[in-house]
Structures are given as structure tokens and as C-alpha cells.
Amino acid sequence: MIKRLYDIVLQFREYALLAILLALSIALLAFNDTRQLRSIRSTTVSTVGFLQDVFNVIPNYLRLSHENQVLRDLNVSLSDEVSRLREAKLENLRLRGMLELKEKGAFRYRGATVVGKTLQMMRNTITLDAGDNDGVRINMPLVTEQGLVGKILFCSPTYSVGQILFNKDIRVSAKVQRSRVDGIIRWDGGRTLAMYNVAKTLDVRPGDAVITSDYSSIFPPGIRIGTVAEAREVTGSLFQTIAIEPSVDFATLEEAFIVLVAPDSNRVVLDRRVRDYAGPQ
Amino acid sequence: MRRTLADIALSVLVLLVHTVLGKFLVVGEISPDLPLIWVVYLAIRRGQIAGTIAGFLFGLVLDALGASEGMIGLAALSKTLAGFIAGYFYNENKTLQTLGGYQFIVILAIASAVHNLCYFLIFLQGTTMSLGTVAFRYGLPTTLYTTAVGLIPMFGFSRSSQVHG
């Protein structure tokens, strides 16, 4: 093999010598740093760059498979990261809203995460990761930055269960914010709440905001409940049928504030005495 | 061996003449390339390998003497090429006829043209001169001048070959 190589070199010795001497000359030239050589280097780099650009058009099939695999991995990783960032952004928005509520509100609040939820039954509830130990008591109102959620139904030392507006047992004294018309909010099933005890003659229009009224001994006044979706008269009845679209989206509810306000005991006692006096109707 | 020593001695002499007396031969910006004539002579007389090596060594010495204005290796590169090309025309049995005939001038012209093209193309890089300007302002005149000076040894060899029959 070496002999054959030697024979080839010997056969083309003139060319081999020329190549060696030219290489030596060019190497010597390369050690210089003159204007001319800088210009040549610049031209060479441009030419090589241009040629690389031209040849880059030709795909390297051997590398494509590996490149695809790398890109797929990167895609999965980036998708995961985007998903987590999106989640963080939404959480951030929610928490900002809640923080704003906490700062503006006149009451003390205890934030809690919804760790359990039912929405398909007639007595729907949510479970929160705050309980007696956190100062939570039965009947304390539950709110978010969007509005009223419900009230606390049961308490354990570390957890509590809230009765939400989509629960057939809940009643909330409410009023139409624009016209100050009072009524009682309750849920009869379906996707909206209903406002009762509103006479036909009273001014209620779709789009009106509905808030908690001053008549409740549980819910502080002025908390948004929802918006009037429909108000219609029923033939043969003295009252209107009013549908309320709740302002809280219970399907996506993830955090809530417990309003750390105990009902006024004097008022509760008085209300009870009045009810006892009136007796069953 | 004696022949080689004689060639080396003559090479030194040519270099001395070129460096000391070369300035008296300058016309405008153009001067004849005496070492190149000597390299072409060596290539025709001793063969392609000798011509190539002589070109490289002459070029290297001229570079060291500052002929390429700091571009060490430029004269070596162009004279190596010229020596190699001139060596193509080496014919062991007809060296004197080639040296004493028009062939010498043709070979010298070709070698000089290649040499000057290579030399000036690199030497004038970074200037705004076009290839045409380089060729017509420096390459061609230097080639013609060198070839014209090459007529002197050609006539010398012509007479020498006639004397020796």
C-alpha cells in the first residue's frame, strides 16, 4: 500500500513538488497581515459563505431523520412549557383579580382553593382547603372577584364545604341595582338563577345588574350576583319571571374568598322572633 | 555536482545584479524580472523539478529582500508557478536549441505572463483597480519588458550553439 503510494508520488513528483511549494508559499502568505491579504480573506469568506448558502438548498437526507427527532422532542418540550406558562398566566390573572377584591373590600377575607366540586346535582357544593383553624365558620359568605359564590355549609378543622348558588336550598336577598327592586334569588335547576317576589309593575330589564340587598343577615350588601337575562310576565300571575345569569362561572371556579364576617347576633335573634311571631303561613 | 555549484554561484550573481543594478533598468513603473529569466533558463536547462525549486527559492529570497513589500511568500508563489510552467518545455536533447531559438522567448513570455498575473492579482488586492487595469498597466508591460530583456541571453545561446556546431 505504502509502496504503491510511493510509486504514485514518484510518478507525479513534479506535481507533488509543485503542490508542496505552492502550499508553503500560501502558508507564508497567510502569516502576513497586509491590506491585500485582508481583502483576499474577506473575499474568500464571502465566496465560501455564498457557496455554503447555495449548497444548503440541497437537503442532507442522512441528517434529516435525526433533525426531525430533535425537533419533535423540542416541540413536545416547548408545548409543555407553553401550556404551563399559559396556566401560570391565567392563575396570575385570577389572583390579581382576587387581590384587587381583597384590597378594595371592607371585610377580612380568607383565600381558599377549591379542592372539590359538584355541579350536576340539585344540591351542588364546593370543598375548600380552609376550615375552622383558619377562622372559617358556617354561613360565612363565599365570593370571588366576579361576584357571589354561596355560603359555608359545613366546617372541619382544615376543610369546609360551601353551598353554591346552583343549590336548590340556597336563598339570597337581592335587588336590581338600577331600579332598586327587591327579590329573592334561588335556583330551580337549569343554567340560570331565578329572582322571585318581583311584582309585574316593577321595573326590571334584561341587562340589569343584580346585587345582594341589605335585608340579608348572612350576605353583606352590594355583592354582585349576576345580570338579568330575561324578565317576562306570566299570564294569571301577579309576579314576573326573572332569569338571572350568575356572574361567577362555577364550571371554571378554582379559588374563592371566604368573607370572615359573622352574622349580627342581635339581628339574627330579632329575625327569629319575628318569624316565630308570624308563625307558619 | 560542479554543475550544481556553478548554477548556485550564477544564481547568486543574478540576484546581486537584480538588486544592485535593477534600478537602472526601470522604465516608468516597470522593471524587467531578471530572476525570472534565470528561473526559466534553469527550467529549460535542468528540468521541471529544478525550475520549480529554483522559482520557489528565488522568490523566497526576493520576498526576504522586500520585493513584495511585506507580503512574504508572494514572489515565491508566483515564481514557483513560472518555474513549473517553463519546465514543461524541458527537452533533454534540445536544451541549447530551445535556449538559442524563439522557443525561449515564447516560453519566457508565457511564464512571465502567468507569473505577473498571479503576482499583481494578489499584490493589487484591496485597491479599486479592475482586472483589465492590472493586466494592461502592470502585467503586460512587465511581461513584454522581461521578454525583451530575455532576447539578450537568447542571442547569446544562439551564437554559442552555432559556435559549438
Interface residues (C-beta under 8 A of the other chain):
Chain A: R13 E14 L17 L18 L21 L22 L24 S25 I26 A27 L28 L29 A30 F31 N32 T34 R35 Q36 L37 R38 S39 I40 T43
Chain B: Q48 I49 T52 I53 G55 F56 G59 L60 D63 E69 G70 M71 I72 G73 L74 A76 L77 T80 L81 F84 G87 I122 F123 L124 Q125 G126
